[in-house]
Amino acid sequence: MDKTIMVYSGRNFTSEDIDLIKWTRKRYPQLSRTELARTVCEFLGWTTPAGRAKAPQCIAFLKKLEVEGHVELPPLDVSKIRSKNSELSDFKINTTPITGDLKDLLPIQLEIARAGIDLKLWKRYISDYHMIGNKQVYGARLAYFIKSKEKILGCLQFSASSWALSSRDEWIGWNVQDRKQRLHLIVNNSRFLILPWVNVKNLASKVLSIAIKQLQEDWLREYCYAPVLLETFVDTSHFAGTCYKASNWLYLGETQGRGRMDRKREYSLSRKAIFIYPLQNDFKDCLKGLKPCKVVNPDD
């Protein structure tokens, strides 16, 4: 049996897997990078629990293989990149100040930003007004607009959780095998933006309370399983995390100043406060495999 020679995004790759990737590139030279990644995912069975190809992770892995000299990828289509950037710059954003009492904006709604014009607009807001910007996230994700009637108040995103987080993993009490098999049951609040011209007291904590109630069903509908725990990181050099504290998120400590996927301790980042929020009472049993999470069959 082939032994693991490489680990990436929680998956073990053997020399046979790498040879298959090389063969796929040679056999189908006309494929774009995205098409190549989807084909590789299909051949390797590299999918989410809902059966969807992990194309973004695969593209990143292919880039790593190219850097290491294992494969030569198709060239990037620069015209498509320019086209996407120009589309984002065409949006007209209304920056009229929104102030007053929270009750005047109720009901607050979280609306999924679907692929197409909505997601492009969401990315424009995040690119222009979020401190981190619109950096690529991998794995399952849901992007939301925060709305009051037709007014957009901000943006929210939930995406794949951190691979290894010592304080979180110790608090859960799971082992490496537990984490590898059920890490997808933890979801990270990776973006939270109240637009700079919106100044409404208690809006942020209200948004979080809505998200907590809504996320499991949204995720179940989109990805065929329901997460059981939320996590987030707050850069305390810029923010106090007040809205998370007000929404009863639990503070676990600080990160070690490394990136989410930095397993080799190569990168140095600012330390961030870690907050978590259980979405159901038996979440630890689900994460340890003692109880099943809520799922639906994608073929039903």
C-alpha positions as CSV (number, residue, x, y, z in Angstrom):
1,M,0.0,0.0,0.0
2,D,1.3,3.5,-0.9
3,K,2.3,5.5,2.1
4,T,1.4,9.1,2.7
5,I,4.0,11.5,1.4
6,M,2.1,14.8,1.8
7,V,-0.7,16.2,3.9
8,Y,-2.7,19.1,2.8
9,S,-6.0,20.6,4.1
10,G,-6.5,17.6,6.3
11,R,-6.1,15.1,3.5
12,N,-3.3,12.5,3.1
13,F,-1.8,12.2,-0.4
14,T,0.2,9.2,-1.6
15,S,2.7,9.0,-4.4
16,E,-0.1,7.2,-6.4
17,D,-2.3,10.3,-5.9
18,I,0.4,12.6,-7.1
19,D,1.0,10.4,-10.2
20,L,-2.7,10.5,-10.9
21,I,-2.7,14.4,-10.7
22,K,0.3,14.4,-13.2
23,W,-1.5,12.0,-15.5
24,T,-4.7,14.1,-15.4
25,R,-2.8,17.2,-16.4
26,K,-1.1,15.4,-19.2
27,R,-4.2,13.6,-20.4
28,Y,-6.4,16.8,-20.4
29,P,-4.0,19.7,-21.3
30,Q,-6.9,21.9,-22.5
31,L,-8.5,22.1,-19.0
32,S,-8.3,25.4,-17.1
33,R,-7.0,25.5,-13.5
34,T,-10.6,25.3,-12.1
35,E,-11.6,22.5,-14.5
36,L,-8.4,20.6,-13.7
37,A,-9.1,21.0,-9.9
38,R,-12.6,19.7,-10.3
39,T,-11.5,16.7,-12.4
40,V,-8.8,15.9,-9.8
41,C,-11.4,16.1,-7.0
42,E,-13.6,13.7,-8.9
43,F,-10.8,11.2,-9.5
44,L,-9.6,11.4,-5.9
45,G,-13.0,11.6,-4.3
46,W,-11.9,14.8,-2.6
47,T,-15.3,16.2,-1.6
48,T,-17.3,17.9,1.2
49,P,-19.7,15.8,3.3
50,A,-22.4,16.9,0.9
51,G,-20.5,15.4,-2.0
52,R,-19.3,18.6,-3.6
53,A,-15.8,18.9,-5.0
54,K,-13.3,20.8,-2.8
55,A,-12.1,22.7,-5.9
56,P,-10.7,25.8,-4.0
57,Q,-8.5,23.6,-1.7
58,C,-7.5,21.5,-4.7
59,I,-6.4,24.6,-6.7
60,A,-4.3,25.8,-3.8
61,F,-2.8,22.3,-3.5
62,L,-2.0,22.2,-7.2
63,K,-0.2,25.6,-6.9
64,K,1.9,24.0,-4.1
65,L,2.8,21.0,-6.3
66,E,3.8,23.5,-9.1
67,V,6.1,25.4,-6.7
68,E,7.7,22.1,-5.7
69,G,8.2,21.1,-9.3
70,H,5.7,18.2,-9.5
71,V,3.4,19.6,-12.1
72,E,3.1,22.6,-14.5
73,L,-0.3,24.2,-14.3
74,P,-2.3,25.9,-17.1
75,P,-1.5,29.6,-17.5
76,L,-3.9,32.1,-15.7
77,D,-6.4,33.8,-18.0
78,V,-5.5,37.4,-17.2
79,S,-8.5,38.8,-19.2
80,K,-10.9,37.1,-16.9
81,I,-9.2,38.5,-13.8
82,R,-9.4,42.0,-15.3
83,S,-13.0,41.5,-16.2
84,K,-13.9,40.5,-12.7
85,N,-12.1,43.5,-11.2
86,S,-13.8,45.9,-13.5
87,E,-17.2,44.5,-12.7
88,L,-16.6,45.1,-9.0
89,S,-15.6,48.7,-9.6
90,D,-18.8,49.4,-11.5
91,F,-21.1,49.1,-8.4
92,K,-22.5,52.4,-7.0
93,I,-22.6,52.3,-3.2
94,N,-25.0,54.5,-1.3
95,T,-23.1,55.9,1.7
96,T,-25.9,58.0,3.2
97,P,-25.6,57.8,7.0
98,I,-27.9,55.4,8.8
99,T,-28.4,56.3,12.5
100,G,-31.1,56.1,15.1
101,D,-32.5,53.4,17.3
102,L,-32.3,49.7,16.6
103,K,-36.1,49.3,16.9
104,D,-36.5,51.6,13.9
105,L,-34.6,49.2,11.7
106,L,-36.4,46.0,12.7
107,P,-36.7,43.4,11.4
108,I,-33.1,42.8,10.7
109,Q,-32.6,40.1,8.1
110,L,-29.6,38.0,7.0
111,E,-29.8,37.3,3.3
112,I,-27.4,34.8,1.6
113,A,-25.3,36.5,-1.1
114,R,-25.7,34.1,-4.0
115,A,-23.2,33.6,-6.8
116,G,-23.6,36.2,-9.4
117,I,-24.4,39.9,-8.9
118,D,-25.1,39.5,-5.2
119,L,-21.9,37.8,-4.3
120,K,-19.9,40.3,-6.4
121,L,-21.5,43.2,-4.5
122,W,-20.8,41.4,-1.2
123,K,-17.1,41.1,-2.2
124,R,-17.0,44.8,-3.2
125,Y,-18.2,45.8,0.3
126,I,-15.7,43.5,2.0
127,S,-12.9,44.6,-0.3
128,D,-13.5,48.3,0.3
129,Y,-14.6,48.4,4.0
130,H,-13.3,45.4,5.9
131,M,-9.9,45.6,7.6
132,I,-8.8,42.1,6.2
133,G,-10.5,42.6,2.8
134,N,-11.7,39.9,0.5
135,K,-9.1,37.2,0.9
136,Q,-9.7,33.7,-0.4
137,V,-11.4,31.3,2.1
138,Y,-11.4,27.6,1.5
139,G,-14.1,25.0,2.0
140,A,-17.7,25.5,2.7
141,R,-18.8,29.1,3.3
142,L,-21.9,31.2,3.5
143,A,-21.8,35.0,2.8
144,Y,-24.7,37.1,4.1
145,F,-25.9,40.7,3.6
146,I,-27.2,42.3,6.8
147,K,-30.4,44.1,5.7
148,S,-33.1,46.3,7.1
149,K,-35.9,46.2,4.4
150,E,-33.9,47.0,1.3
151,K,-31.0,48.8,3.1
152,I,-27.7,47.0,3.3
153,L,-26.2,47.5,6.8
154,G,-23.2,45.2,6.5
155,C,-21.9,41.8,5.6
156,L,-21.3,38.6,7.4
157,Q,-19.4,35.4,6.5
158,F,-19.1,31.9,8.0
159,S,-16.5,29.5,6.6
160,A,-14.2,26.6,7.4
161,S,-12.7,26.5,10.9
162,S,-9.0,26.6,11.9
163,W,-7.2,23.3,11.4
164,A,-5.5,23.4,14.8
165,L,-6.3,25.6,17.7
166,S,-4.8,24.3,21.0
167,S,-7.1,26.1,23.5
168,R,-10.2,25.1,21.5
169,D,-9.1,21.5,21.0
170,E,-8.2,21.1,24.6
171,W,-11.5,22.6,25.7
172,I,-13.4,20.2,23.4
173,G,-11.3,17.3,24.6
174,W,-11.0,15.6,21.3
175,N,-8.0,13.8,19.8
176,V,-6.3,14.3,16.4
177,Q,-8.5,11.6,14.7
178,D,-11.7,13.2,16.1
179,R,-10.6,16.6,14.7
180,K,-9.7,15.2,11.3
181,Q,-13.0,13.5,10.9
182,R,-15.3,16.1,12.4
183,L,-13.6,19.5,12.0
184,H,-16.2,20.5,9.5
185,L,-18.7,20.6,12.3
186,I,-17.0,23.8,13.6
187,V,-17.6,27.0,11.5
188,N,-15.7,30.2,11.7
189,N,-17.2,33.6,11.7
190,S,-14.5,34.8,9.3
191,R,-16.0,38.2,8.3
192,F,-18.2,40.6,10.2
193,L,-18.7,44.1,8.8
194,I,-21.1,46.9,9.9
195,L,-20.7,49.5,7.2
196,P,-18.9,52.6,8.3
197,W,-21.8,55.0,7.7
198,V,-24.1,52.8,9.8
199,N,-24.1,53.9,13.5
200,V,-26.8,52.1,15.4
201,K,-26.3,51.0,19.0
202,N,-26.6,47.2,19.7
203,L,-26.9,46.4,16.0
204,A,-23.8,44.1,15.9
205,S,-25.0,41.9,18.9
206,K,-28.5,41.8,17.3
207,V,-27.0,40.5,14.1
208,L,-25.0,37.8,15.9
209,S,-28.1,36.6,17.8
210,I,-30.0,36.3,14.5
211,A,-27.0,34.4,12.9
212,I,-26.9,32.0,15.8
213,K,-30.5,31.1,15.4
214,Q,-30.4,30.9,11.6
215,L,-27.0,29.4,10.7
216,Q,-27.6,25.7,11.4
217,E,-30.7,25.5,9.1
218,D,-29.0,27.5,6.4
219,W,-25.9,25.3,6.5
220,L,-28.0,22.1,6.5
221,R,-29.9,23.3,3.5
222,E,-26.7,24.3,1.6
223,Y,-24.3,21.6,2.6
224,C,-26.5,18.8,3.9
225,Y,-25.1,18.8,7.5
226,A,-25.5,21.2,10.5
227,P,-22.5,22.6,12.3
228,V,-22.5,22.4,16.1
229,L,-20.0,25.0,17.2
230,L,-19.0,28.5,16.0
231,E,-15.6,30.2,16.5
232,T,-14.2,33.6,15.7
233,F,-11.0,35.6,16.2
234,V,-10.9,39.2,17.3
235,D,-7.8,41.4,16.8
236,T,-7.8,43.1,20.2
237,S,-5.3,45.7,18.9
238,H,-8.3,47.1,16.9
239,F,-11.5,45.8,18.5
240,A,-12.7,44.8,22.0
241,G,-15.0,42.0,21.0
242,T,-17.9,43.7,22.8
243,C,-20.6,42.4,20.5
244,Y,-19.4,38.8,21.0
245,K,-19.3,39.2,24.8
246,A,-22.8,40.8,24.7
247,S,-24.1,37.8,22.7
248,N,-22.7,35.3,25.3
249,W,-19.8,33.9,23.2
250,L,-17.2,32.2,25.4
251,Y,-13.7,33.6,25.5
252,L,-11.1,30.8,25.3
253,G,-7.8,32.7,25.2
254,E,-5.5,33.9,22.4
255,T,-4.1,32.5,19.2
256,Q,-0.4,31.8,18.9
257,G,0.1,34.4,16.2
258,R,0.1,31.9,13.3
259,G,-2.2,31.6,10.2
260,R,-5.2,29.3,10.2
261,M,-3.4,26.7,8.1
262,D,0.2,27.3,9.3
263,R,1.2,23.9,10.5
264,K,5.0,24.5,10.1
265,R,5.1,27.6,12.3
266,E,6.5,29.6,9.4
267,Y,4.3,32.7,9.6
268,S,4.1,35.4,12.4
269,L,0.8,37.2,12.8
270,S,-0.7,39.3,15.6
271,R,-2.3,37.4,18.4
272,K,-6.1,37.4,18.4
273,A,-8.8,36.7,21.1
274,I,-10.6,33.4,20.5
275,F,-14.4,33.3,21.1
276,I,-16.7,30.2,20.6
277,Y,-20.4,29.6,20.7
278,P,-22.1,26.2,20.9
279,L,-25.1,25.8,18.7
280,Q,-26.5,22.9,20.6
281,N,-26.1,21.4,24.1
282,D,-24.6,18.1,23.0
283,F,-22.0,19.7,20.7
284,K,-19.0,18.0,22.4
285,D,-20.5,14.6,22.0
286,C,-21.1,15.3,18.3
287,L,-17.5,16.5,17.8
288,K,-16.2,13.4,19.5
289,G,-18.4,11.1,17.5
290,L,-20.5,10.0,20.4
291,K,-23.6,11.4,18.8
292,P,-24.4,12.1,15.2
293,C,-24.9,15.6,13.8
294,K,-28.0,16.6,11.9
295,V,-27.6,15.6,8.2
296,V,-29.8,15.3,5.1
297,N,-29.1,13.0,2.1
298,P,-28.1,15.1,-0.9
299,D,-29.8,12.6,-3.2
300,D,-33.2,13.0,-1.4
